[in-house]
Amino acid sequence: MSTTGKAAPAVDTPPSPSDAHRARLPSWVTGILTGSRGPALGLLAMCVVFFIATPYFLTQSNLLNIVDQTAVLGLLALGMTAVIVMGGIDLSVGATLALATMVVGWLSHDQGWPLWLSAVAAIAVAGACGLANGLGITYTKLPPFIATLAMMSIARGLANVITDGQQIVGFPDWFDNLSTIRYVGVFTVCTAVLAALYVAGWAYMRYRSGGRALYAMGGSAEVARLAGIKVKQRTVLVYTVTGLLAGLAGVFLTMRLDSSQPSAGTGYELDTIAAVVIGGASLSGGVGSITGTLIGVLIIGVLRNGLNLLGVSPFIQQIVIGLVIALAVMLDVLRRREAR
Amino acid sequence: MRDVSRHPAAGPSQGLVVRGISKRFGVTQALDRFDLEVRPGEVVALLGENGAGKSTVSNVIAGTFPSDTGEMTWQGQPYEPKTPGDAISHGIGLIHQEMRLLPDLSVAENVFLGRLLHRGGRIDRGEMNRRAREQLRRLGLDISPTRLVRTLRVAEQQQVEIAKALTLNARLLILDEPTAALGGEETDHLFERIDALRDEGMSFIYVSHRLEEIARICDRVVVMRDGQLVATHDTAQVPVVQLVEEMVGRSIERIFPDTGTAGAREVLRVRNLTGPSFQDVSFSVHESEVLGIAGIVGAGRTELVRAVAGVDPVTGGTVSVEGRALRLRGPKEAIEAGVVLVPEDRKGQGAVLDLSIGDNVALPNLDRISHRGWLSPRRVAAVAGEAISLMTVKGRAGQPVRTLSGGNQQKVVIAKWLERKPKVVILDEPTRGIDVGARAAIYEVIADLARSGMAVVVVSSDLDEVLGLSHRVLVLSRGRQRGILPAAEATDAAVMRLATA
């Protein structure tokens, strides 16, 4: 049968206005920034504004400070990116973090465990919370929102039960130093681990078949299942890893604060979701990237830091962050509509 | 018979007259000086390939968006709907292909959505239920108006949509692919209702791909292509070949390609397979053979092939590939044994629309094209490029599948499996929602699969398709196997006799 005589419908080759722009950047830059150009430009613009407003902003010590301050949020957002790309949501990360920090303090102070073992146990407990989320979602068919909402309440309750709501203060210097002493003038142990995990997460989401499967699941879980992907297993795995990362974040926070507080991490789940969404992920799944999330985390970190330097009150900061979330997602929606 | 008229009836008309409407979306000229007339009490078929502009015409008439140029008159008055509500208040309604009902509201609430009846400041449910029931009865449907729409079958939901339009005193209804989700009996029923309403003076614009239905129900046929009027026929009794040629703008020499001869070696064997909606089904498929599965909607065809592909659990029986029995514990095992399924619901189950062609093709092959779990984008692009050229998909590897036409989407769904060199390919409704011109290309692909030695199973509601492609035809009815007919004996009549058993 002849296929000539009828031109291809225009819809088959949509014009892509951004192609021309991309051609100017080196390909490795565009490769890394795929889908996150907008947030990256926003971050850059924000840095310029803060630099003009207060030159201290761009000093090495302040920039390193921002990285230190965002390490906890960064860890939570790393797992959350995988969850959101897969089409899920995890509201329990903040409470899981609190549970982990309490387990570290309680095991090492009240139970006489070695501190390193307490930390490992805390991460394991957090992983168990994630595992419970995953099992609840896949086997008892709870919607992710509900399963993790329940876990948020349970983990927060457990964090309080352990010490009856009391905080635990005072950890050995070697432990606190992991988050304060810089090596090579840049990385603390905490931020080095964070950077390594981001590189690993980035590679996983882009170049591992397991990571690519998450995008398919977020786009359509049924298509993924029919393609032979073990959707349930992957779901459980992702929530478990997110729990483990929340546990690690809890340990990091314990180092930074030199204490375990049952109220730690309150509201962090929403900051985390905000960072991931600012980074270009879609809450309906299938879209998002580790690079985008990193930028989203930095946007929140830079914004807090810059506003602090300018002496803006924390209440006003909340308003600004709210506006930034709305603006980021609005621009993203517009951009996507343009691309259609 | 062919009458390319730019000016339908002169003088005032009591029906709808559309003159010279054009509409442009970005670079696409969706409508180009299109004319249409619908007289009171007639059913006009609007025919054209996907992308020909049928939906654009429907949407302009129903007030979804305005045209750029051109004018319309309705019942002798200038007609310029600003919103769908505006069109409805003029008595013109659009029944979408996909139902636009709220599943968790009752039938009556859906019928009166946006204009719930009140009495003394309170919602008057009694009156709403009474009037909804009345309209449903008029359509020959005896369901309770208090039932939730979620609990209705698709055909019933469609009737509710029509009932909704009737309570709005619609005089012209645009039906967009109304039978896409209906079985034979339900289609007959719908046609009876259309006939009855036409006798009451209602007009219809009937948008469809199904030429044989158009011959049954329509009074006149309007064919469009690339946004333009191509032909109008004052009768619906137009030879199918002529309509198809007008739609695609070229001649269709042969719709069904030669599928070659079936081989002797048995590849797939199904023994006494039993599941929730089929019982005791046994058949085998040989290499290079196409086995068609026919039956009316609800006969259990889709359920049967999904079970064979390991997607749904079975309660008994065996499936074996080249003599090795499958455990039927999920799609992965079947895929690894070489059994792949191109599902009925392309958009929900076949492809991830927002992912690129490359990602979609890579999806079921992640285990093969990765090296110890690592994927190289270059390898993915190469595999996708191969698939795109092999299947002549019109698109680039990085392009989202959503931007492709239905035919090209289906090619992507088939292409993603071919990388695995499957032994058995099952295609469930391979041409559903795909326009006539593109169907021929899909048939060509199916024939190629068989000629290359694969065992192919084709399920279709389109009897011509099953008969035209298959070496043998298995007929199901109410979950039971009624017989397997060789191509020579598989006539329309023979298959239908078994299918309605």
Contacts between the chains, C-beta under 8 A, distances in Angstrom:
chain1	res1	chain2	res2	distance
A	1	B	252	7.3
A	1	B	253	6.6
A	1	B	254	7.5
A	1	B	440	5.3
A	1	B	441	7.4
A	1	B	444	6.9
A	2	B	250	6.5
A	3	B	392	7.6
A	3	B	441	7.6
A	5	B	249	6.5
A	5	B	250	4.5
A	6	B	248	6.8
A	6	B	249	5.7
A	6	B	250	6.6
A	6	B	437	7.4
A	8	B	394	5.2
A	9	B	51	4.7
A	9	B	405	6.2
A	10	B	27	5.9
A	10	B	28	4.5
A	11	B	28	7.1
A	11	B	51	6.6
A	11	B	403	6.0
A	11	B	404	7.6
A	11	B	405	6.6
A	12	B	394	4.5
A	12	B	395	5.9
A	12	B	403	7.3
A	12	B	404	6.5
A	12	B	405	6.7
A	12	B	408	6.9
A	13	B	394	7.9
A	13	B	395	7.5
A	13	B	396	7.6
A	13	B	399	7.8
A	14	B	399	7.5
A	14	B	403	5.4
A	15	B	26	7.9
A	15	B	27	6.8
A	206	B	377	8.0
A	207	B	374	5.5
A	207	B	375	5.3
A	207	B	376	7.3
A	207	B	377	7.6
A	208	B	370	7.6
A	208	B	373	5.4
A	208	B	374	6.4
A	208	B	375	6.6
A	209	B	366	3.5
A	209	B	367	6.8
A	209	B	370	4.3
A	209	B	373	5.6
A	209	B	374	7.9
A	209	B	375	5.5
A	210	B	373	6.6
A	212	B	359	6.7
A	212	B	362	6.8
A	212	B	363	7.6
A	212	B	366	6.3
A	212	B	375	6.2
A	213	B	363	7.6
A	213	B	366	6.3
A	215	B	352	7.7
A	215	B	355	6.3
A	215	B	359	6.8
A	216	B	352	5.3
A	216	B	355	6.5
A	216	B	359	7.1
A	216	B	363	5.1
A	219	B	352	3.3
A	219	B	353	7.0
A	219	B	354	5.2
A	219	B	355	5.3
A	220	B	348	6.6
A	220	B	349	7.4
A	220	B	351	7.9
A	220	B	352	4.9
A	220	B	353	7.6
A	222	B	348	6.1
A	222	B	349	4.9
A	223	B	348	7.6
A	223	B	349	5.7
A	223	B	350	6.5
A	223	B	351	6.3
A	223	B	352	5.1
A	223	B	363	7.4
A	224	B	352	7.5
A	224	B	363	7.0
A	225	B	311	7.8
A	225	B	331	6.4
A	226	B	309	7.9
A	226	B	311	6.2
A	226	B	331	5.5
A	226	B	341	6.4
A	226	B	343	6.2
A	226	B	349	5.6
A	226	B	350	7.9
A	227	B	331	7.5
A	227	B	335	7.7
A	227	B	363	4.6
A	227	B	364	3.8
A	227	B	416	7.4
A	228	B	331	5.2
A	228	B	332	4.0
A	228	B	335	4.3
A	228	B	336	7.5
A	228	B	364	5.7
A	228	B	367	8.0
A	229	B	332	7.7
A	229	B	363	7.5
A	229	B	366	7.6
A	230	B	330	7.8
A	230	B	332	6.6
A	286	B	352	6.8
A	286	B	354	5.3
A	286	B	355	7.0
A	287	B	354	7.0
A	340	B	403	7.8
